[in-house]
Amino acid sequence: MISSRTGATLGQQLEDQDMKKFFLMMPFILGSAAMAQEHDWGARFYAENCAGCHGETAKGDGVLADYLTVDVPDLTSLSAANDGVFPMLRVIQIIDGRSGLRTHEKPMPLYGAIFREDLQPPMGMPGASEPLVRGRVLSIAEYLQSIQE
Ligand code: HEC
């Protein structure tokens, strides 16, 4: 079949359609790759900062858990304990710790303050690292969301 406008054969038209589909899918393909990458960062920050207590699989069985006088919670059942909805805001605030939601005598460190120390802002730009601090906290929270059972 000849397309009057382009003179393309049916085969070519089909190929064009496949290409179109491919390009329509691109945002989804790239989007999920980007999401996977975000989770990679979250997973990395989790492994570096949290796995010691909460465990590599976040079940609350990290090597330090035995040395604490309080139980270290399983972080894979946060949604299950909240009517199936991941409590994103609460988790962010608990990780950050600076909101005062958690008290200082609890063993879990206040990561908002720790990351802020890590990410010293450039001279003369106080507060400039705050978006990075929040990004780290958010990437960990998103990682936790991705491993809910
Ligand atoms: C020194 C051990 C320790 C480390 C390190 C640690 N936690 Fe915790 N975490 C605890 C303990 C103990 C609790 C429960 C009591 C409390 O709130 O401090 C807890 C509570 C939590 C809760 C609340 C769970 C619930 O059921 O409400 C979340 C979420 C959490 N931690 C996430 C993290 C993340 C994410 C990291 C790393 C950025 C981390 N924790 C690092 C010991 C730790």
Residues whose N, C-alpha, C, O or C-beta is under 5 A from the ligand:
A	BS01	HEC	N49 C50 C53 V70 D71 V72 P73 V91 I94 I95 K106 P107 M108 Y111 I140
